[in-house]
Amino acid sequence: MTSYWLSEPSPQRSDVHVDNPDVAVIGGGVTGCAAALRLAQAGKRVRLYDARGIAEGASGRNGGFALRGMPAAFDVTTESEGEESARAMMAWTERAIDTIESLAGDSFRRVGSLRLAVDEEERDELRAEYEALVAAGFVAEWIERFEPPLAGRFTAALHHVPDGVLQPARWVRRLAGLAAEAGVEIREHTRVESLEELVGATVVVCTDGYPSGLLGEIEGLIIPTRGQVIATEPVPERFFEVPHYGRHGFDYWHQAEDGRIVAGGFRDVSFDSEFTADEQLTDPVQTALHAFVNDLMGRELRVDYAWAGIFGMVMDFLPVVGRVPGLDNVWVAGGYSGHGNVLGFACGELVASAALGNVEPLLPHFDPARLLNADD
Ligand SMILES: Cc1cc2nc3c(=O)[nH]c(=O)nc-3n(C[C@H](O)[C@H](O)[C@H](O)COP(=O)(O)OP(=O)(O)OC[C@H]3O[C@@H](n4cnc5c(N)ncnc54)[C@H](O)[C@@H]3O)c2cc1C
């Protein structure tokens, strides 16, 4: 049940105490750490709380893919949000990857990502996204020829050149270290049970899929969804330097620095049971993941790590960032629908900026109040 990423020891951080904080940030993942850092840099007295340790939520349990864009494909976002806004969102996440690269040291590698098509239908979808990206001036490549072990399995791939891969726990712990250096007090293993504990402070809730109990009317509308991951024994061949993901993102894998294959997904083998906030592993998903990796490599590999994490699903595939409806001085950033490594960092900065009084142009697209008006 241990995340391979979290098995690495956590570095020391400055020990900071803040009296009478102006802002309480709830959640010590990528979003909360990014928000806290930005708020402290703006001169606020900030205290960050997490019920566990830093990065011990989804931020230290994910696949490690650092992807540009929204959870939906670029052409789909263009359709729903309009061309100018979709372009602005894409460019904003590309800038976030640049910032991550500048801060993350050896926890980030800029290797691109490969979105793979398993059949003609997926190939057509990827081709439409590729053409929309190129027409809008974004860098992308179309691939139709594959070497083993990919050859014969996939019909085409969209290469997102600016993407990368993270050791996500190392990255977020580093980000927390930067926040502490900027003056943020970090209180780990402290669950905030109610907003009444935080009277007098602006509150920024950054808990993505983990139910916080602090979101009033929108509690539960960012739907907790389980993802399961395995890491195999190290393998000497280096086939998957780049994040690979196929079947609409239901399968994803790459190789960690030491050669282990880190593979996740297969939620769709028991779809309904995976809408949960319980981090329990399940046989159907674990068996499917192990069989997939063995098949890919043509031999039985040992699984050294297996774990689960919870992410927040939102049915329109846009993040949720802004004031919490019906609550004074409470803000939220979350709901990245499994796409939060880059988007979480960007939205942490965005919610901090909003709480400081800046209305950035993208903010209305992410308004939490829309969840109350959704049809389903
Ligand atoms: C298995 C899996 C694979 C994924 N793969 C990818 C990927 O490859 N690429 C990608 O971009 N995204 C991926 N994601 C999504 C991504 O990991 C998340 O969207 C992102 O990490 C969310 O970060 P966060 O800081 O918002 O929340 P989290 O990192 O989940 O942190 C939330 C924290 O809030 C704390 N908390 C909750 N309530 C309270 C409370 N009341 N008081 C105090 N603390 C509280 C929790 O303890 C938790 O630590 C994946 C997610 C999972 C689960």
The ligand as a Tripos MOL2 file, in Angstrom:
@<TRIPOS>MOLECULE
LIG
   53    58     1     0     0
SMALL
NO_CHARGES

@<TRIPOS>ATOM
      1 C1         -3.7290    7.3240   -8.8780 C.3       1 LIG1
      2 C2         -3.6920    8.7130   -9.4040 C.ar      1 LIG1
      3 C3         -2.9650    8.9900  -10.5700 C.ar      1 LIG1
      4 C4         -2.9070   10.2830  -11.0700 C.ar      1 LIG1
      5 N1         -2.0830   10.5510  -12.1240 N.ar      1 LIG1
      6 C5         -1.9100   11.8360  -12.5250 C.ar      1 LIG1
      7 C6         -0.9440   12.1490  -13.5020 C.ar      1 LIG1
      8 O1         -0.1800   11.2990  -13.9630 O.2       1 LIG1
      9 N2         -0.8720   13.4400  -13.9290 N.ar      1 LIG1
     10 C7         -1.6610   14.4150  -13.4040 C.ar      1 LIG1
     11 O2         -1.5640   15.5610  -13.8380 O.2       1 LIG1
     12 N3         -2.5370   14.1440  -12.4110 N.ar      1 LIG1
     13 C8         -2.6590   12.8980  -11.9530 C.ar      1 LIG1
     14 N4         -3.5040   12.6200  -10.9200 N.ar      1 LIG1
     15 C9         -4.2430   13.7280  -10.2980 C.3       1 LIG1
     16 C10        -3.3370   14.5290   -9.3550 C.3       1 LIG1
     17 O3         -2.5550   13.6690   -8.5740 O.3       1 LIG1
     18 C11        -4.2000   15.4010   -8.4300 C.3       1 LIG1
     19 O4         -5.1640   16.0900   -9.1820 O.3       1 LIG1
     20 C12        -3.3500   16.4130   -7.6770 C.3       1 LIG1
     21 O5         -2.2640   15.7850   -7.0330 O.3       1 LIG1
     22 C13        -4.2170   17.1550   -6.6670 C.3       1 LIG1
     23 O6         -3.3730   17.9100   -5.8400 O.3       1 LIG1
     24 P1         -4.0080   18.6980   -4.6490 P.3       1 LIG1
     25 O7         -2.8950   19.3780   -3.9470 O.co2     1 LIG1
     26 O8         -5.1060   19.5500   -5.1450 O.co2     1 LIG1
     27 O9         -4.6750   17.5900   -3.7140 O.3       1 LIG1
     28 P2         -4.0020   16.3800   -2.9210 P.3       1 LIG1
     29 O10        -2.5880   16.1690   -3.3060 O.co2     1 LIG1
     30 O11        -4.9230   15.2370   -3.0360 O.co2     1 LIG1
     31 O12        -3.9650   16.9280   -1.4430 O.3       1 LIG1
     32 C14        -5.1430   17.1550   -0.7210 C.3       1 LIG1
     33 C15        -4.7900   17.0590    0.7550 C.3       1 LIG1
     34 O13        -5.8640   17.6110    1.5270 O.3       1 LIG1
     35 C16        -5.8070   16.9930    2.7890 C.3       1 LIG1
     36 N5         -7.0800   17.2460    3.4700 N.ar      1 LIG1
     37 C17        -8.3440   16.9440    3.0500 C.ar      1 LIG1
     38 N6         -9.2570   17.4130    3.9350 N.ar      1 LIG1
     39 C18        -8.5530   18.0170    4.9400 C.ar      1 LIG1
     40 C19        -8.9300   18.6920    6.1430 C.ar      1 LIG1
     41 N7        -10.2250   18.8540    6.4880 N.pl3     1 LIG1
     42 N8         -7.9580   19.1810    6.9520 N.ar      1 LIG1
     43 C20        -6.6570   19.0380    6.6210 C.ar      1 LIG1
     44 N9         -6.2380   18.4120    5.4710 N.ar      1 LIG1
     45 C21        -7.1720   17.9190    4.6500 C.ar      1 LIG1
     46 C22        -5.5470   15.5380    2.4650 C.3       1 LIG1
     47 O14        -4.9440   14.8850    3.5540 O.3       1 LIG1
     48 C23        -4.6060   15.6340    1.2460 C.3       1 LIG1
     49 O15        -3.2570   15.4430    1.6030 O.3       1 LIG1
     50 C24        -3.6150   11.3320  -10.4080 C.ar      1 LIG1
     51 C25        -4.3360   11.0690   -9.2410 C.ar      1 LIG1
     52 C26        -4.3760    9.7680   -8.7340 C.ar      1 LIG1
     53 C27        -5.1320    9.5050   -7.4630 C.3       1 LIG1
@<TRIPOS>BOND
     1     1     2 1
     2     2     3 ar
     3     2    52 ar
     4     3     4 ar
     5     4     5 ar
     6     4    50 ar
     7     5     6 ar
     8     6     7 ar
     9     6    13 1
    10     7     8 2
    11     7     9 ar
    12     9    10 ar
    13    10    11 2
    14    10    12 ar
    15    12    13 ar
    16    13    14 ar
    17    14    15 1
    18    14    50 ar
    19    15    16 1
    20    16    17 1
    21    16    18 1
    22    18    19 1
    23    18    20 1
    24    20    21 1
    25    20    22 1
    26    22    23 1
    27    23    24 1
    28    24    25 2
    29    24    26 1
    30    24    27 1
    31    27    28 1
    32    28    29 2
    33    28    30 1
    34    28    31 1
    35    31    32 1
    36    32    33 1
    37    33    34 1
    38    33    48 1
    39    34    35 1
    40    35    36 1
    41    35    46 1
    42    36    37 ar
    43    36    45 ar
    44    37    38 ar
    45    38    39 ar
    46    39    40 ar
    47    39    45 ar
    48    40    41 1
    49    40    42 ar
    50    42    43 ar
    51    43    44 ar
    52    44    45 ar
    53    46    47 1
    54    46    48 1
    55    48    49 1
    56    50    51 ar
    57    51    52 ar
    58    52    53 1
@<TRIPOS>SUBSTRUCTURE
     1 LIG1         1 GROUP 0 **** ****
